[in-house]
Amino acid sequence: MSDTRSEIVLLEERLRLAELGPDPKFFEEVLADEVVLVQDGEMFPKATVVQAHQPGGGPKFTRVEMRDTNIIDYGVAAVVTCRGIYEGPGTNVTLKLTRVWLKTRDRWQIIAAAVST
């Protein structure tokens, strides 16, 4: 397994755990300031994701599982595609996810992501 792939596998697991946390600090750090985020064709800002992961009001998700994960290694960039299963109080949804990771200044950040049902 390449270094890039190994690093992305670890980051993807940290992302999954941050969803369960919830852990807004992780999303603040890992999402690039100018990240392009799209859900079902609609763009939204980084702040929306960070805000959605604030603690309080009970757990957001009780189970987050990624399946069919594919990582395409471009050296200083990686594209991840997968299906995410999200379960929580009153929630049970499977989403199709694409994330683009870029390494700059020895730090990986998500520069683009798309989510669809």
Beta strands, then each sheet from edge to edge (+ up, - down):
strand 1: 31-39
strand 2: 42-44
strand 3: 63-73
strand 4: 77-88
strand 5: 91-104
strand 6: 107-116
sheet 1: 2+ 1- 6- 5+ 4- 3+
end
